[in-house]
């Protein structure tokens, strides 16, 4: 066995350069076989998904845009502990903590809250580690199909609390559904 | 009477021109659709229902492109190239018999622009002028790649013209006529020439692939080696003309194939239709049959394109000179012997 023929992967096949017979050298048989193969493909199911009309089925572990949750009384859950920012492999999360004043008790659940909470959507890789790290179950990656809108301005991709915090009416609806059950 | 025939022929010629153009237009869409279907895709479907307006959109796009001229010495020839390609692609349709005669208001209308008695020779003459369109365009581009593409195309077309001509000789030995209308009429009912000349048909088919520069013989525009071949330097509608000419000549060569070998407008049971439904109905049905045959060959061209990879240049030359030409000569000899054997009654 020469060095050229050794196949470590076991996949290497020796090329045969045998002379073609007369029938083979006419190519006609081979072409006819090829035509049969291609015509079969004419009737197979097409794999294309016509995007705006049809959408691809989402994976059960699909992760969409983030949302900062509220509890059943509509207060923000986030306590600005910074664990999400710490766990974030893309370093997309920034936050600034502030102490809750007595008159803000109906707004924030814990004594400390995030006065600024920003996710840079250009850096975020939607891995979901922030969701796993959060001890207060404040941040979630939703199943939303809404993608981050394209923009020419980088600043626009830094999503602040106004875009991330769960809308109040959604929180109210959730609570109503829970009490109804 | 004379004036009437001018009007009649005028209308007919315009109609043929329009049909050729329409076919060439929708061949571009058909090509993309069939390519997609053969590759398990859907193809263009956004412009109009099912992509029906796609050719218009393509044309509009080409028109709005920049009209580029390379630093060439001869602008006139540069413009001549696509023009000659287009003209030769359209000229062949003059001698095609599109159907047997129609009887309109007591007049026998012959469905052929002109019935010259050397129809086949005319077709070959026009086909060989087609080389000049590519050659002049490629040469006037003042670009190595264009010239190489043009050289390849020219040598390919000239080589395959020989085999094509030889395959036709065997056919004319049987039909005893060079006139396309005689050949068409001689294939009455089921007596299609392909049944008597299968080898000749095969040679002619292969050669018409080469003559129209279609895969597997599209060396002229071999992207990997020659950028775009002879139309590298062309842009805008001049480029569009080259592409359009290719599709128009594909339509015409499908027509020639159908007329010479697949019985033109003849179909089995045409006599029955003529006796029961009248000559006009039979004739119109014949035109429909011819167009079905043409559509089949156009589909076959595209089917082959997405099946067979391109030949290498030496393989192309070997196939042309060493295989097709000897085969064509052998075909002539065998045909001659058979005609002699059956006492000239093979096809008469």
Contacts between the chains, C-beta under 8 A, distances in Angstrom:
chain1	res1	chain2	res2	distance
A	25	B	323	7.9
A	26	B	323	7.4
A	28	B	202	7.9
A	31	B	304	7.8
A	31	B	307	7.0
A	31	B	308	5.8
A	34	B	307	4.4
A	34	B	308	6.4
A	35	B	303	6.4
A	35	B	304	7.4
A	35	B	307	5.3
A	37	B	307	7.5
A	38	B	38	5.0
A	38	B	303	6.4
A	38	B	306	5.8
A	38	B	307	4.5
A	39	B	38	7.9
A	39	B	303	6.9
A	41	B	37	7.3
A	41	B	38	5.2
A	41	B	39	6.9
A	41	B	40	5.8
A	42	B	34	7.9
A	42	B	37	5.1
A	42	B	38	5.9
A	44	B	40	5.7
A	45	B	40	7.7
A	46	B	37	7.6
A	46	B	40	5.6
A	46	B	41	6.2
A	46	B	42	5.2
A	47	B	40	5.5
A	47	B	41	7.5
A	48	B	41	5.5
A	48	B	42	4.5
A	50	B	42	7.1
A	50	B	45	7.4
